[in-house]
Every structure is written in C-alpha cells, then in structure tokens.
Amino acid sequence: MKDARKLEAEGPADPWRSCSRGPLREGIFTVNKDWLGGAGLSEWDPERVSAFRKTAMSFLRENFPNGQLRYASAHVDEEAYHIHFVVAVWTEKPSANRGHQILLQASENPLIKSYEHAQDLAGEAFETIGITRGERRAEARRQARAEGKPLPEKRQHVPPSKWRAEERQKAQAEKKRILGDAQEEAKAAVENGRDLAKATVKKSRKRAVKEARARKQRTARETAKMIRRRDTAEAEAVQNKKAADAANALKKKIVAEVGALEPRVKGYEARAEEAAEKYRAETAARKSEEEKRARVMQERQQAEQMLNAKKAEKSNLAAQLLQMVQHRGQEEKAVAEARAARLAEEKRLQEAEEKVRLKATEAEVITDAIGTGLDLVADGAICWREASADQQAGLAWGVAAPDTKGARDEKLKEIRPAMRMVTRIAQLVARTVKRALANERQKLKQDADYVRGLRQKWEPEDAARLKRITLGGIDSGPK
C-alpha cells in the first residue's frame, strides 16, 4: 500500500526510456553525386533517382515496421539527391512495480543499436542498383588497434555551415589573389610602358597607356564579378538556413502531433481488435452451421442414388420407396428450417454488430466527457459543495469557472454523459482535501494543548520572566 500511494503521488510517467539522445532517431540516405550523373538537379539521371528512392523506401519499410517509420522526405537542394527520415521505436517491458509498460526505446531496433550493422544491411540492399557500401573505417581502426599498428586518420564530418564558410574564405582568397595578380600585372605593364616610353616616346606612349587602361578595366571587372559571386553565395546560404529552420520547426510540430495521437490510436486499435475477434468467432460458428447443412445435402443426394438403384433393381419395394420419399420430405423440411435458422442467426449477428458499434460510440463520448470533467475539477472550475441549512449537496462552479452563462452551459453539455462519474470524482477530491485540513487542525490543537499544559506547570518566576520577555525583552525589567 505504501508503494501504491507513492506511485499515485508521482503521477503519470513519460512513456519512453530516458537516454542521452532522446526518444527519436533521425537518419539520411545519400550517394555520391557522380553516380547520379553530376552536381545538381539539372544533371541527375531521372531513372537513377527513381531507383534510389524506391530502394531506400523499401529498406525503411522493411527494417522499421509497425509504425516505427514516422517521417521521410526527399531533398534536392544540394549537389546529390538525399532522403531524410525519422523513426520512433516502441517496445514492451514487464516491470515488477509498474506492470506491463509500453516504452519508447530506440536501441530495441538492431539498426539503431549498431550503426555499423545498419550500414552493412543498407549496402546489401543498394547493391541491386549498383551502389556499394563505403569504406569500413571503423573495422580498419579496430583491426589496427588489435595489431598494435598506427590508427588510420579518422575522418570528420563537415557541417554545411562550416563548408559554406570555408568556401566563402576560398572565394575571398581567390579574389585577393586575382586582384593582386592584376595589380602586379598592371604595375609591371606600367613599368614596361614607362621604360618603353623612354626609348620611343613619340611612337608607343599612347599604345602603352591604352594597354594599361585595358588591363585596369579587366581587373576591375574580375573584382566586381568575384564580389557578385560572393554576395550570391552568402544570399543562398541565408535562404538555405531559413528553409532548414522552417523544415525543422515543421518536423517538430508533426512529431509532437503524432506523439499526442499515438495513445488514442492504440485505444481504437484495441477496441477494433476485440470487435474483430468477436466477429471471427461468430463467423466460425456460421461456417460450422453451413458445413453441417452441406453434410445434410450430401446425405440427401446419397439417399436419392440409393432410391434410384433400388427402383431399377426391384419393383416390389414400392413401400420402401414411399417411405424413403417421405424421409426425403422430412429432410427438405429440416433443410428449410436450417435455412430459416441461418437467416435468423445472420439477422441477430447484424443486430449484435450494430449494438457493438453503438456501445463503442457511447464509450468514446463518455471517455471524452470524463476527460473534460477531470480538467474542470483539476482547474478548480467545478467543485463539490457539501449540504447546508439553505442548500443541498452537489456540484457547484468554482473560482476558475467560465465567466459567461453560455460558456458554462457548453461545459455542462460536454460532461453530461459522464455526470455521475465527474460528480463522484469532485466529491472524492473535496472530501480528501477536507480530511487533510482536519488532520492539520488536529495537529495544531494538540500542539496548543501541549503548550497550555507546559504553562500550567511553570513556576511563578518562570511565568513572570516569560511575561517580561514577551512585553519588552529580557533586559527591560518588569512592566
């Protein structure tokens, strides 16, 4: 009982096993751009893109079954075609304290438990379209470590933001190099022109100045072109970042909505499975009845064959033939009765199915009403009012009740299907609070009685000293 009260005080627990990376896992399928035909959408081979997408989706559906695959999206915004996906792995765990639990635990899927194993399986799946697995660098490092050899250099993933920053730095460096070369070339041209002008001032001065001006203009154009290229790259980087932020926000919203709907969907599936099981049992009974009828029909056919054989062989068995005809009439009557019983049974099954559907609908309405009632009681909008001299006991609006009469009527309409249960819950909450307050008052009364008993046992000097302390402090003297 102590453990039960402790668990009730803790309240509901999160339905996933806590781990360092959270309950969901995100992955990506991609391939070298050369296999697709080049860099960018305009150079890709459509047939290879289609084959890559079909193979990837087949692999995901096969290795993340039963609703584990929650999201998959193809992107064409980079040099190579790629697919992002998100999975949520549910598992069932028996527990000594909490009983049967359904948890979100990513490591239950073998592909997430070992990413190297996932790469092996993906390599086998994509071999059918001519894509082979990448280098086994982790295995090579383990083998080198076991043999005591120097470890191969570990490759590091470069984020897109860092790659774009490096590309911008390269563009800046290239711009500076081109500008410096142009300036050096212009300076050399000027010097050459000056030397040539000293030798042939009248013949080549105009030509040297023209060539220097042309070189300067070419340098200016190259510089402007590099500046425009840099600005374009920075603008594309900002747009890509905005698109990525919007996609991440949408993904989080979708995952939250899916997680909120998951318990309700499981409840619907459980109720549907119960109804289906009952329908299968009734179908089996009906099938047994049809097999029985088929046996009766087969017996009737056998009887007719025997009748024809006896009629052909002996004419003196008319009495027996008449008896068999009468027996045949009884069998046909029995078949007609069986057919009528089957029709009645089918009608009864249809009525039972309709009742099950109505009860399921009623249960859903009552469940929603109970949820709304619990929210109102928890928020303090509805509370239990004990009986008094001028009013009866019953539900009453609390401090957090809706302000308008229309809103209150709407709330009452929502909880009316489960009014008895909501009333019982509000009554239990009110009496629990009242019982807790009564216990606290009893403790305060006991403390007051204890202090009163101590005062009665004090000596006159102690009582006078306490009085002086109360009125003015220890050193203030009598008052």
PEFENCOR-V467729 format. One record per residue. N is the residue number from 1. RES is the residue in one small letter. SS is DSSP state (alpha for helix, beta for strand, coil for the rest). OMEGA is omega in degrees with one decimal (none if undefined). Layout:
n: <N	N>
res: <RES	RES>
ss: <SS	SS>
omega: <OMEGA	OMEGA>
This chain:
n: <1	2	3	4	5	6	7	8	9	10	11	12	13	14	15	16	17	18	19	20	21	22	23	24	25	26	27	28	29	30	31	32	33	34	35	36	37	38	39	40	41	42	43	44	45	46	47	48	49	50	51	52	53	54	55	56	57	58	59	60	61	62	63	64	65	66	67	68	69	70	71	72	73	74	75	76	77	78	79	80	81	82	83	84	85	86	87	88	89	90	91	92	93	94	95	96	97	98	99	100	101	102	103	104	105	106	107	108	109	110	111	112	113	114	115	116	117	118	119	120	121	122	123	124	125	126	127	128	129	130	131	132	133	134	135	136	137	138	139	140	141	142	143	144	145	146	147	148	149	150	151	152	153	154	155	156	157	158	159	160	161	162	163	164	165	166	167	168	169	170	171	172	173	174	175	176	177	178	179	180	181	182	183	184	185	186	187	188	189	190	191	192	193	194	195	196	197	198	199	200	201	202	203	204	205	206	207	208	209	210	211	212	213	214	215	216	217	218	219	220	221	222	223	224	225	226	227	228	229	230	231	232	233	234	235	236	237	238	239	240	241	242	243	244	245	246	247	248	249	250	251	252	253	254	255	256	257	258	259	260	261	262	263	264	265	266	267	268	269	270	271	272	273	274	275	276	277	278	279	280	281	282	283	284	285	286	287	288	289	290	291	292	293	294	295	296	297	298	299	300	301	302	303	304	305	306	307	308	309	310	311	312	313	314	315	316	317	318	319	320	321	322	323	324	325	326	327	328	329	330	331	332	333	334	335	336	337	338	339	340	341	342	343	344	345	346	347	348	349	350	351	352	353	354	355	356	357	358	359	360	361	362	363	364	365	366	367	368	369	370	371	372	373	374	375	376	377	378	379	380	381	382	383	384	385	386	387	388	389	390	391	392	393	394	395	396	397	398	399	400	401	402	403	404	405	406	407	408	409	410	411	412	413	414	415	416	417	418	419	420	421	422	423	424	425	426	427	428	429	430	431	432	433	434	435	436	437	438	439	440	441	442	443	444	445	446	447	448	449	450	451	452	453	454	455	456	457	458	459	460	461	462	463	464	465	466	467	468	469	470	471	472	473	474	475	476	477	478	479>
res: <m	k	d	a	r	k	l	e	a	e	g	p	a	d	p	w	r	s	c	s	r	g	p	l	r	e	g	i	f	t	v	n	k	d	w	l	g	g	a	g	l	s	e	w	d	p	e	r	v	s	a	f	r	k	t	a	m	s	f	l	r	e	n	f	p	n	g	q	l	r	y	a	s	a	h	v	d	e	e	a	y	h	i	h	f	v	v	a	v	w	t	e	k	p	s	a	n	r	g	h	q	i	l	l	q	a	s	e	n	p	l	i	k	s	y	e	h	a	q	d	l	a	g	e	a	f	e	t	i	g	i	t	r	g	e	r	r	a	e	a	r	r	q	a	r	a	e	g	k	p	l	p	e	k	r	q	h	v	p	p	s	k	w	r	a	e	e	r	q	k	a	q	a	e	k	k	r	i	l	g	d	a	q	e	e	a	k	a	a	v	e	n	g	r	d	l	a	k	a	t	v	k	k	s	r	k	r	a	v	k	e	a	r	a	r	k	q	r	t	a	r	e	t	a	k	m	i	r	r	r	d	t	a	e	a	e	a	v	q	n	k	k	a	a	d	a	a	n	a	l	k	k	k	i	v	a	e	v	g	a	l	e	p	r	v	k	g	y	e	a	r	a	e	e	a	a	e	k	y	r	a	e	t	a	a	r	k	s	e	e	e	k	r	a	r	v	m	q	e	r	q	q	a	e	q	m	l	n	a	k	k	a	e	k	s	n	l	a	a	q	l	l	q	m	v	q	h	r	g	q	e	e	k	a	v	a	e	a	r	a	a	r	l	a	e	e	k	r	l	q	e	a	e	e	k	v	r	l	k	a	t	e	a	e	v	i	t	d	a	i	g	t	g	l	d	l	v	a	d	g	a	i	c	w	r	e	a	s	a	d	q	q	a	g	l	a	w	g	v	a	a	p	d	t	k	g	a	r	d	e	k	l	k	e	i	r	p	a	m	r	m	v	t	r	i	a	q	l	v	a	r	t	v	k	r	a	l	a	n	e	r	q	k	l	k	q	d	a	d	y	v	r	g	l	r	q	k	w	e	p	e	d	a	a	r	l	k	r	i	t	l	g	g	i	d	s	g	p	k>
ss: <coil	alpha	alpha	alpha	alpha	alpha	alpha	alpha	alpha	alpha	coil	coil	coil	coil	coil	beta	coil	coil	coil	coil	coil	coil	coil	beta	beta	beta	beta	beta	beta	beta	coil	coil	alpha	alpha	alpha	alpha	coil	coil	coil	coil	alpha	alpha	alpha	coil	coil	alpha	alpha	alpha	alpha	alpha	alpha	alpha	alpha	alpha	alpha	alpha	alpha	alpha	alpha	alpha	alpha	alpha	alpha	coil	coil	coil	coil	coil	beta	beta	beta	beta	beta	beta	beta	coil	coil	coil	coil	coil	coil	beta	beta	beta	beta	beta	beta	beta	coil	beta	beta	beta	beta	beta	beta	coil	coil	coil	beta	beta	beta	beta	beta	beta	coil	alpha	alpha	alpha	coil	alpha	alpha	alpha	alpha	coil	alpha	alpha	alpha	alpha	alpha	alpha	alpha	alpha	alpha	alpha	alpha	alpha	alpha	alpha	alpha	coil	coil	coil	coil	coil	coil	coil	alpha	alpha	alpha	alpha	alpha	alpha	alpha	alpha	alpha	alpha	alpha	coil	coil	coil	coil	coil	coil	coil	coil	coil	coil	coil	coil	alpha	alpha	alpha	alpha	alpha	alpha	alpha	alpha	alpha	alpha	alpha	alpha	alpha	alpha	alpha	alpha	alpha	alpha	alpha	alpha	alpha	alpha	alpha	alpha	alpha	alpha	alpha	alpha	alpha	alpha	alpha	alpha	alpha	alpha	alpha	alpha	alpha	alpha	alpha	alpha	coil	alpha	alpha	alpha	alpha	alpha	alpha	alpha	alpha	alpha	alpha	alpha	alpha	alpha	alpha	alpha	alpha	alpha	alpha	alpha	alpha	alpha	alpha	alpha	alpha	alpha	alpha	alpha	alpha	alpha	alpha	alpha	alpha	alpha	alpha	alpha	alpha	alpha	alpha	alpha	alpha	alpha	alpha	alpha	alpha	alpha	alpha	alpha	alpha	alpha	alpha	alpha	alpha	alpha	alpha	alpha	alpha	alpha	alpha	alpha	alpha	alpha	alpha	alpha	alpha	alpha	alpha	alpha	alpha	alpha	alpha	alpha	alpha	alpha	alpha	alpha	alpha	alpha	alpha	alpha	alpha	alpha	alpha	alpha	alpha	alpha	alpha	alpha	alpha	alpha	alpha	alpha	alpha	alpha	alpha	alpha	alpha	alpha	alpha	alpha	alpha	alpha	alpha	alpha	alpha	alpha	alpha	alpha	alpha	alpha	alpha	alpha	alpha	alpha	coil	coil	coil	coil	alpha	alpha	alpha	alpha	alpha	alpha	alpha	alpha	alpha	alpha	alpha	alpha	alpha	alpha	alpha	alpha	alpha	alpha	alpha	alpha	alpha	alpha	alpha	alpha	alpha	alpha	alpha	alpha	alpha	alpha	alpha	alpha	alpha	alpha	alpha	alpha	alpha	alpha	alpha	alpha	alpha	alpha	alpha	alpha	alpha	alpha	alpha	alpha	alpha	alpha	alpha	alpha	alpha	alpha	alpha	alpha	alpha	alpha	alpha	alpha	alpha	alpha	coil	coil	beta	beta	beta	beta	coil	coil	coil	coil	coil	coil	coil	coil	beta	beta	beta	beta	coil	coil	coil	coil	coil	coil	coil	alpha	alpha	alpha	alpha	alpha	alpha	alpha	alpha	alpha	alpha	alpha	alpha	alpha	alpha	alpha	alpha	alpha	alpha	alpha	alpha	alpha	alpha	alpha	alpha	alpha	alpha	alpha	alpha	alpha	alpha	alpha	alpha	alpha	alpha	alpha	alpha	alpha	alpha	alpha	alpha	alpha	alpha	alpha	alpha	alpha	alpha	alpha	alpha	alpha	alpha	alpha	alpha	alpha	coil	coil	alpha	alpha	alpha	alpha	alpha	alpha	alpha	alpha	alpha	alpha	alpha	alpha	alpha	coil	alpha	alpha	alpha	coil	coil	coil>
omega: <179.2	178.7	179.7	178.1	178.7	179.6	177.3	178.5	179.0	179.6	-178.9	179.5	178.1	-175.6	176.1	-179.3	-174.2	177.5	-171.4	-175.0	177.5	-173.0	-175.8	176.0	-179.9	-180.0	-178.4	171.4	176.9	-177.9	179.4	-176.1	-179.1	178.5	-179.9	178.9	179.8	-177.6	177.5	-175.5	-175.4	-177.1	-177.6	174.2	-177.1	-178.7	178.6	176.6	179.8	179.1	179.1	-178.6	-179.0	-180.0	-179.5	-178.7	176.0	178.6	-178.8	-178.2	-178.6	-173.7	175.9	-174.8	173.0	174.8	178.1	178.8	-174.9	-173.2	174.8	-176.0	178.0	-179.4	178.6	-173.9	179.7	-175.3	-178.8	175.7	-179.1	-177.0	172.9	176.5	179.6	179.9	174.6	-173.5	176.7	177.5	179.5	-176.8	171.2	-178.5	-179.1	-176.2	-173.4	178.2	-176.6	-177.2	172.9	-171.1	169.4	-178.4	-172.0	-173.7	177.4	176.2	-175.7	-179.4	178.2	178.9	179.8	179.8	178.3	175.0	177.8	178.2	177.6	-179.0	178.6	177.8	177.7	-178.2	-175.6	175.7	-178.1	179.8	172.8	177.3	-179.5	-179.7	178.3	-178.6	179.4	-175.1	-179.9	178.5	179.0	178.6	178.1	-179.2	178.8	178.4	179.9	-178.9	179.2	-179.6	176.4	-177.8	174.4	-179.7	-177.0	-179.2	-178.3	176.5	179.3	178.7	179.0	-179.5	178.8	179.0	179.0	177.9	178.5	178.3	177.2	178.2	177.3	179.0	177.7	-179.8	178.7	178.6	179.6	179.8	180.0	179.9	179.5	178.8	179.9	179.2	178.3	179.3	178.3	179.4	178.8	179.2	179.0	179.7	178.1	179.0	179.5	178.5	-179.7	-179.8	177.8	-178.8	-177.7	-174.5	-173.5	-172.8	-169.7	-178.0	-178.8	179.5	-179.8	179.1	180.0	179.0	177.6	178.9	179.0	177.6	179.3	178.7	177.4	178.5	179.5	178.8	178.3	178.9	179.4	179.2	178.6	178.1	178.3	178.5	177.9	-179.6	179.0	178.5	178.7	178.3	177.7	178.8	179.0	179.1	178.7	179.2	178.1	179.4	179.0	178.6	179.3	179.4	178.6	178.6	178.6	179.8	179.3	179.3	-179.3	-179.9	178.7	179.6	178.1	178.7	179.2	-178.0	-173.5	-179.9	-178.9	178.9	179.2	176.9	177.9	-179.3	179.7	179.5	178.3	179.0	177.4	179.6	179.3	178.9	178.5	179.9	178.1	178.8	179.3	177.8	178.3	178.3	179.6	178.0	177.7	179.2	179.0	176.8	177.6	179.6	178.6	177.5	178.8	179.0	178.6	177.5	179.5	177.4	178.0	178.6	178.5	178.0	178.0	179.9	179.0	179.1	179.9	-179.3	179.3	-176.0	-173.0	179.9	-176.1	-179.7	-177.8	-179.6	179.4	178.4	178.4	178.9	179.7	176.2	177.2	178.1	177.6	176.9	177.9	179.9	177.7	177.2	179.1	178.5	178.2	178.2	178.8	178.8	178.4	178.5	179.4	178.0	178.0	179.6	177.3	177.0	179.5	178.0	178.0	177.8	179.0	178.4	178.5	177.9	178.6	179.6	179.5	179.0	178.1	177.9	179.4	179.4	178.5	179.2	-179.8	178.5	178.2	179.6	178.1	178.5	178.1	178.9	177.7	178.6	179.7	179.0	-179.0	-179.6	-178.8	178.1	177.7	178.9	179.7	179.5	179.5	-179.2	177.2	-175.6	-174.4	-179.1	-178.4	177.1	178.3	178.9	178.3	176.7	-179.7	-176.1	-178.0	-178.3	176.2	-174.9	-173.6	178.8	178.9	178.5	178.6	179.2	178.8	178.2	177.9	178.9	-178.9	-175.4	-176.1	178.6	-179.1	-174.6	-178.6	-179.6	178.4	177.7	179.1	179.5	179.7	178.7	178.6	179.1	-178.1	-178.5	176.0	178.1	179.8	178.9	178.5	178.1	178.7	178.0	179.1	178.6	179.4	178.8	178.1	179.2	177.8	178.2	179.3	178.3	179.6	178.8	179.0	177.7	178.1	-179.5	179.8	-178.7	-178.3	172.0	179.6	-179.6	179.5	179.1	179.2	179.1	177.2	179.8	178.2	179.0	-177.9	-174.7	-173.6	-179.2	-174.7	-172.0	-174.3	-179.7	-177.8	179.1	none>
